[in-house]
Amino acid sequence: MNGFVDHRVEELLERVVRFHPCGLRLLTGEIPDLEPEDIPRLLEGHDEVRGKVLKEALARVGGGGWRSVIAAARAYRKSWPKEWEIFADHAIWVEVGGTSRLPGESQLDRIAGKHGVSSDTVQRRRKQVVLAIAQTASSGRAA
């Protein structure tokens, strides 16, 4: 997917997915919106300067703030359900450090097997979904 992306929005989405306890539900609007004061919790080491930059990105994203992100995530999920499912499985089972009890098999391998793709494809899809949502939200096309 080519187009403009505000990399601060991409970074913010990465942090939401990785560090917010309900990141996927927040991303799809199933729980209340992300507020600017939530951002410092998403920053490792509570970097105040980076927090300010991400707050500004959130305020300007697609002209609609977090609502633009939710609209973009919902549109992606509807248009690309298989990719979304891979992304969600990765966020739920790999991001949190989940491990398989099967000897020699990682959660990443299990997710790849579940979806009939390689582990590299799972990792690539994980990154592509965040980028696509960030691009769409940044452009305001889904809002």
Residue, then its C-alpha position, 0 to 999 in steps of 0.5 A: m500500500n503506497g501513500f502518505v503515512d505519518h510515522r508518528v501515527e505508525e509508532l503510536l499504533e505499534r505502542v498501542v498494540r504492544f503495550h496497552p492491555c486491551g490494544l486490539r479492542l482499543l484499536t477497533g473502538e470496542i473500548p473507550d477512545l485513547e486519550p492523550e494522557d494515556i500515551p505516556r503509559l505506552l512509552e518505555g521509560h516514560d520519555e516525555v519528549r516522545g510522549k509529547v510528539l505522539k500526543e500531537a500526532l494523535a491530535r492531528v491524525g486524519g483530522g479526526g484523532w483516534r476516531s480516524v484510527i478506529a475507522a481505518a482499523r475497522a475498514y481494514r478488518k472488514s476488507w482483509p479479514k484473513e490478514w487481520e486474523i493473522f495480525a490479531d493472533h500475533a498481537i495476542w499470542v506472540e507480542v505478550g511472549g506466549t509460548s507453546r508447550l509443544p517442544g521445539e515449536s514457538q507461538l509464531d510457528r503455531i500461528a503460521g501453521k494455523h493460517g497456512v503461511s510461513s513464520d516470516t509471512v506472519q511477521r510481515r503481515r503484522k507490520q503491514v497491517v499497522l502500516a496500512i491502518a496508519q496510512t489510512a488514518s493519516s490520510g483521513r480516507a476511512a473517517 
